[in-house]
């Protein structure tokens, strides 16, 4: 069974259980300045898990693109990747444990055809100090499900991973762990603030019985052992508690389900391979590496190198596809770090006459159906990767000379584009020690400047507060309302980025705009500019502001009092009104130039992007 079949089977299975399929969100979180990337399937769903009403109902299913920066250094083994997909199904106050565990077991065993004898699960052992009971209900449900397959599922109490290493499997099928099987945004129960929801979870592991236990990870093996025999493939979170006081929890009025299944890991389990790089979505990129290098993936001398190149190019491809280009700051830093590390490793494979951009198309061939918008951008993505490789190669030799001179690592980073991790790798090869603490001090100052810029961008998407940026910010408000006039209320803002040169506006819409529709939008905006409409601001209670019809981000958490900018003679009759932190021009007559849409394109499934100028 190939990866495309697994993804589509999962979505279809839960659709048949009453779930609405939603497209993956972007790798760049929408309206969340606290994190650079979408790092889990849960992240875009958090507002609904915390009580907001999802517009598509109480049952949702998706496959979410995710990227984690913390896994970069771990890539090279058989299971870590920086980019991954999470298969997710969600119940917002609808079904709970019995349906969830029954369905996920049925899907894995009967749809994906995993051997139930190789499935092991964990459940919450309870937390006596915080008054949280043992999750015996989940244990009983698992025992019933295994019994249907003729398997007697013994439950074993381990509590901690340290105990697991001491006590081992003990013939168990279901294992009780403490903190390891509790989920909240803040972590363990004692770390949770008052008012924070959380709950027990139940992890699913697949056993590769051909892998012997490695004693360096402990005397005995257990599901959470790091030796590689057991691989977690999914986790069901039963969000049912809220912290009401120190060491005191109560049941939530509405219980939620949050399931996250590792797509690549499930695909690996489906072919009974402990190596995620052997699944079909990596085949195109690995075969291309083998062809270009004349080396084989199975040769242990080159396996790790091919994994690093394959992972880093895949991650960079999807990040660039979602609008993150290589740079020395913010998100772009990680794309640069991925590509430059991949280039260094690529060179160890001895490929003289090709660049890493050659891997983009054979990789994206396996994503044509799931992410057609990324496939359509393959030439643009390859071009961006080629530019970064050329830039790096031009500075690599010079940077290496500077390294030999003992140039400060921070200067290597800022002037030559050497991520500190790359400098450390080169230093290690040459037996040189790097003062990481000194670098971190300098980098922290650098980050503070970057973060200040990022926070300014978040306030309305502005990169600065120049006159031209204020004009474009105001024009963006007119654009959104004009889009709703022409395309309907399906249009909703998904993000914006405004510079003195242009505006960029992302919005929900299911198809490409026609030339006629773009022309009508342009005409409406220009008509409003010509009408010399005043731009006013008012502060109102949130509920009152919503009643005025002011547009705002659905699911965004707003304060009790909000500012509404409106364009028109009064709030009731205003052409445009939005929740916004400003700033704006005072009158549309200050918008200098004619509004013109330069480009309209897909960003992801169901999300379009407009770039426009005042010319």
Phi, psi and omega in degrees: 000125183273171186296320181299320178295320181296313181299311183291324177297319181297309181299317181292320181302311183282335172298320178291344175264019175091011180270148174266129178281127176241148181288160176298141170285173180286162174287344175264115183301143180273120174059038178228094183282359183277345182217145184281324188228158170284111188253003178199163177292334182288331191306310180292342183267355187305317180303326183279328174292335181265007172123343177294153179272125178284133184294342183256009173116189185264354179234118185229146175222144181201174167232113189256126173293138182218154179215131180236121182288333184291347182265001185303313183289339180277343182296136184133337174274190188271002185223344183272135172222152178275319175263139178201168174246144175245120172283126184227137167233145194225136172239118179258088180073023183249248181285169182222218194304312188298311179296316185300307183293323178298314183290316183292324176294314179300317180297311183293320185276314187265333179267313181272344176068035173286147180284118182298338178292340180261005179261131176229148185227159176236152179221170186281128182278352182093167180217095186299320183298326181260008177070027181258121186284161174295142183274071180290334180298313179297320179299314180298319179297316178298319180299320178295318182293317177295324180299326177299337178258015177074024183246125175276116187259098178285137176260141184230133177268118177248327179069302183233162177293328177297317177296323179302317180293330180279317189266330179075193188286325179054032179072016184275162176237332181237130187235129177272123171237156180275255185304330181299335182246037172235138179235132165205165178298329185268352181104223185294160185308320183291338180274349185284137174285162176300136179092355183275132177274158177189185179178170177289160175225171180224112182269149179245130180241146175249134183263128170262092189290352178274354179264117179286152178294138177260113184299344179294344178264007180133163184298319183235157178271154177202168186306322182269015177289148182267012184285344178104354181290324180245134180235126177290130180242350180189160182211126176257122178260129179255087184281104187224355183240157171226138179280123184250342178195172178301124179062027178222128180233149174232162179287141175289148177295329176234128181265143182240156173243133176229106177253133174234120179246127178291106185304309182295324180290321176296320178297322178293318178297324182297332177255012179053043178243132178280358182252109182295340181282358176266357178285162192297330184292343175265353186299314183300316183287322179292317179297322178294319176299317179296317182294316183288327185266338186075008179256167179243145180298325183289344178286113186302341179292335186240354184303309183298318181298316181293325177296316181298312181298314182299313181295311187294322178291321178298313180298314180297322180301312182286327177294315178296321178300332178263015171095011180256108180262156182300137176198183180262003183225162175050221183295325182300334179300320183287327175295316178298316180299316179300311184293319183288326174292319179298320180296317179299317180288321177307318182295332178288343178275353176068054179248098189276333193245025179208158178249167184293343176298340179295344183273347187297308184294313178298334175287308187289346175306327182276000181239012183304315184282315184288320184227068183300330181293328177284320177301319181295337181265011188302322180292319179295319180294314179301318180299318180295319179293318178300318180297318180294321179294316179299318180297317182293319181293328177293328182261346184301311182297316180294319179296322178296322178297319178295322178300315180298330179283350182087024179300142182305135181304327180290325176292321176300323180289307186284325185264332186238002176069027178269106172304146183303326180295324177292317177300318179295320178298315179296318180299317180298319178300328185259006178070030181252145179260136179254137177278090184293325181299318179296318179299316183298324178298314179293320183292327179298317177299317179299317181295321181299320176295318180295318182295322177301319178294320181295321180293324177296320179297323183296326180285083179084003180080013183278137173274337176202183181242033176292164180304317183293321178296322178295322177298313181293326178297315179294320178298329179295323177296316177297320181299314183299316181292322178297321177298319179292325177297318186273319188257343181103176185283003171299333181291128175215142183292136176244358179152161177209158176215124187235129176234172177294349183263333186190171171244150174231130186226121177259138184210156178281128173192146193270355183208173177289141177285146175280162177300323180296318179295318178298319180296318180296320178296313178302314182298318180296313181299314181294326177296319181289327176296314182294334183285354179052055181278137177291150176246114186240162178228143178219146176253127186223159168301144186305313182298321178293320179297320179296324181294336179287348183089011180297134180286140175209165179294125179290132179087350179287141179271114181253156176289172181297326176249132183232156174262136178239122172265130178231146182246106184155181186283332175206166187297321183293318185262003185304142178292317181232137173214130185216148166293126183196146178271358180075191358270169182218172171286170182271340183205144182297342178294344178282352177283101187276113178117172179265132181289128183221127175279119179274324186206141173226123188211168176280141173255316175202179181300122178081005179233128180246162180228134174245134169247130186217159181225163168255104187253000000 
